[in-house]
Every structure is written in structure tokens, then in C-alpha cells.
Amino acid sequence: MDKSWVDKISGESKWFRASQLEKEGKLEEALSLYLEEAAEKAGGSPGLSALSMLSAAKCATKLGRHEEARRYFRQAGERYESYGDSVISISPNSSAWAYRMAARCYEWAGDRESASRLLRKAESLLEKVGEKAEKYLPLFKPYIPRKGRERDEDEGADA
């Protein structure tokens, strides 16, 4: 059987597999894989580690485990911040993007002080390199079920 293009480019990526499990509604399995990927990528690839932790937070939120999700959002913010710090001299725009992602994650974790600090850092960086700060658009919105309604498969997520 021929592999799809996603299979061909993703190889053994746990993030891609977790994403597929999440789409299938297997949230517990997806959460575990996202966390494994985040841990494995933490040392060498903070950007991918941050994405995996952010995805884990999304799954935990969908599962109704809000305290756990807030911890994961905080960890994702820390990892995006680390990524921003690591690429600042190479790509200020990527660094500013990472700081904005970190700010959003901190906001979702309930840490408005850190969110504001990172947003100011991103805006300052963009001003220094002559870029206009654009409105931040998150990777996805956290899942929040509507009262009295069952969740549609893709409702509330822009993954």
C-alpha cells in the first residue's frame, strides 16, 4: 500500500502520530505521545518541544483536565521563550514570533505578568529590526465546551 504524503514526510514523528490520534478522538493516547515528543526534543529542538507541549496542553484541555493543561501551557511558554532566546541573533523575526507564542501560552496558563513581559519583548525586538508588530494569531484556540452542547469534532480548534 502506498504511503500518503504525510506519512512520507513525517517518518517516525510522534507529533504527527499524536496529531492523527487526536483527530480520531483518541485523546489520552495523543496526550502521551505529545508529552514523549516534548521530552525527547527538549534538549536539541526547543521549538518542536514547545509545539509538542502546546499540543499536549490542548489535549488536556479537551479532556477537561484544566490544571494539568495550565501546567503544560506554562511549560510550552517556557520552551517557546527558550527557542526565541536561541534564535535571536540568527532570526529576530523568528525570535519575536516565538516570544509571541510564549506570551499566548503564559496567558492560557493564567500568568498575565509573564505574558505581558514576553509580548513587550517581541514588540521591542521587532521595532529594533524595523518590523511592524502584527496582530498575534495563535496556532489554535484552546478547546472550551459550550454549556449544554456536545462538542463537534473540530469545534474550537484551529490546529
N, C-alpha and C positions, 0 to 999 in steps of 0.2 A: 504494500500500500504506500502511495506517495505521501510524503510529509507536507503539511501546509507551510506557507512561508514563515509563519510564526514559529513553528517547530524548528525550521531550519535556522532561523536567526537566534532563537532562544537557547538552543542546546540543552544543557542541564540546569538552566537558571531556575532556582527555587522561586524567585519572584514571579516569573511568567507562569509557572505551575500553580503557585498560590493564587494568582490573579484568575486563572481558569477555574480553580476550585471555588473561589469567591463568587464568580458568575454562576456557577452551578448550585450555589446556596450552601456549600459545604464550608461554613464559616470557621468552625473550630479547626479543621484541617488547614485552611488557608492561614489562619492566625498563627498556627505553629510554624508553618513554612516561612511566613514573613519574618517571624522572630529569629528563626535559624539563619536566614539570609542576612538579616540586620547584624547579627553577631559575627557571622563569617566575614562580612565586608567591613566591619568596624575599623580594623587596623589599616587596611590598604585602600579602601574606597569609601570615604565618608559620605559622598553624595548618594551612592547606591544604598549604603547603610541607612541613611536618613529616609530615603524613599521607602525602603522596606519597613522601617519603624513607623512611618506615617501611614502606610497601608495596614499595618498591624493595629494601629490606633483606630482606623476606620472600621476594621472588623470587630474590634472590641466594642465600639460604639453600637454597631449593628446588633451585637449580641446582648446589648443592654448592660454591659459591664463598664459603666461610666468612670469609676475611679481608676480602674485599670487603664482605660483609654486615655485619661488625663496624664497618667504616668508615661504612657507611650508617646503622647503628643509632646510632652516635655523632652523626652529623650530624642525625639525626631528634631525638635528645635535645637537642642544642643549639637546634634550631628550636622544639621544644616549650617549652624553657626561655625562649626569647625571646618566644614567644607568651604564656606565663604572666606575664612581666615587663610585656608591653604591655597586658594587660587587668586588672592587679591593682587599679587604682583604680576600674575600671568594674564588674568582676565578680570578687570574691575567690573565689567557688566555681569559676568557670571557670579562674581562675589556679591554684588548688590542683589541679584536675583536670589541667591542663597540666603542672604540676610532677610529679605522679604519673606521667603518661605519660613525661615526660623521664627520671624515675628508672628506669622499666622499660626504656627504650631504652638508657640508660647501663649498666644491669645486663646486658642482652643483648650490649652491646659489650665487656663484661668490665671496666668501670670501676665497681667497687663503691663507691669513695670518693665519686664524683660522684652515684651512685645514692642513697647514704645521705644526702648533703647535701640533695638535692632532696626526698627523702621527708620529712626533718625540716622543710624549708621549707614543704612543703604542710601538714603536721600543725600547725605553728606558726600558719600563716595561718588554718586552719580553727578553731583554738582561739580566735584573736583575734576572729573573727566569730561565735563561738558555735556553730559546727557541730561535730558529732562526726565524726571521721575514719572513713570507711567503708573496708572492705576493698577494696583495689585490684583491679580486674578488667581485664586487658589487652584491647585491641581484638582481638587474635588471638595465639595461641601460635606461636612460630617453628616451622617445619617441621623435624622431626628424624626421619629414616627409621629404622624398626625394623630391627635386624640380621636378615638372612636373609629379609626380606619385601619385596615390591614395595609401593609406595605406592598406596593407594586415592585416588581423585580428590580427595576433600575431607578426607582424614585429616590431623590435626594442624593444621588451620587453622580459626579461628573468624571468618573475615572477614565 
